[in-house]
Amino acid sequence: MKYLAIALLLGLLALRLLRGRWGSRFLGVSGRVLDIIYVAVLVIAGVAAVATKYWLLLALVVVLLVLRIIEAARSRTPRD
């Protein structure tokens, strides 16, 4: 389980870094698809963290989810 948690941590951080314009071009998919994959992996990692009681992973998932919510809220607010 320890190796699964480490793989999930590294996967989440890699997806976080690849979510931009460069990652979209590098992977050959749209940014919207990367966002959907990112949120899906966050949910899966959160469920796995709760199931295995790996609290460090759960804390990272919560932080990344809060950052994603803030980014979504910023992109929807009209700019002056």
Helices and strands as residue ranges (DSSP letters): H 2-18, H 21-27, H 31-52, H 55-76
